[in-house]
Amino acid sequence: DADFPVGMFNNGPKSYHDGWCRFLKNECRIRFQGPAMWVEGQGGIERSQLLSIRKESDGHEEYYYYVSYLNKRGEKKTALFLFANKKAGRNFGRSLVRFKMQDAS
């Protein structure tokens, strides 16, 4: 959904998170860099498109993150990111909060 110019985020902080997207065992790599978040090979969003984040847990090891955003046409969409490892899920959650706390402009 979102393409960024080559080299746009070369100098900013980066983080990568390997999880599952939309359903269990659907492996994906989520990347945060500067004002952007995206699933490698799929597209992404800028901070200004983010609407809300909701986290759920099964009470043991699995974490579910629902990320609501506006796509380029202004339609509300929700992405689901799943983590079966507690540490990986928490690390992703911290990156998601840092992304959310950025100034959207």
N, C-alpha and C positions, 0 to 999 in steps of 0.2 A: 504493500500500500504506500510505502514511503521510500523514496530514493534520496540519498544525500550525495552531494558532490564529493568526488574522490579527494581524500586528504582533509576533509572538513574537520575531523576530530582527532587528528594526529597528535596534538599536543595536550589533550585533556586526559583526566583520569579514566581508567578503563576497568571493567570487571566482566568476567564471563561466568556463566552458570549453566551447568549441564543438568537438564531436567527432562520432564515429559511435557508435551504440549497437547492440550485438549483431551487426551485419554491416556491411560496407563500404557507404558512401553512404547509410546510414540516419541522417540528421543529427539531432543532439540537443544540447541545452545542459545541461551539468551545473553545478550550483550548490552551493557550500559556503557555509554561513552559520551561525555559532555552532556548536552541537553537531549540526548536520544536514547531510546531503548528499542531493541529489535531482536527478532529471532533470525539468526543467520540463515540466509537463503530464502527468507519469506517476506521480509519487510518489517517496518517498525513505525514508531510514533515519536514525536517530539513532546517535550514536557507540556507544552500548551494544549495538547490533545487529551491529556490524562484527565479523567473525571473522578474516578474513585478506585479504591483498592479494598478488597475484602479477603480476610484470611480465615481458613478453617483448618481444623486438625482432626485426625481420627482418635486423638488421645494417646497415641503411641509414637510412631515414627513418621507417619505421612502428613504432609502439609499441602494444602490446596490454596492457591492464590488466584482470585478473580480480579482481573484488571479491566475496568470499564473505560472506554475512550471514544472520542469522535474520530471517524475515518475522514478521509479527504473530502467526502461529499456531505459531511456534517451529520452522518448517521451514527447513532450510538451502537457500539459493538462491545462485546466482552470476550476477553481471552482467558483461558484457564491454564495455569502452570502448576504441575504436580511434582512433588519431591518425596521420595521414599526414604531418604536419609535425613535424619534430624538436623545434623550440622549443615548440610547443603541447603536445606529448607530455611534455616535461620539466616545463613549468609545471604541467600537470595532476598529474604525479607528485609534485611538491613540495606541492601543495595536499592531495593524498591522504595524504601522510606527516604533514602538520600535523594533518589530521583524525584520523588514527590515533593520534597522540601525545597527543591531548586526554584528560583524565580522563573515563572513560565515565560516571561518576556525575554 
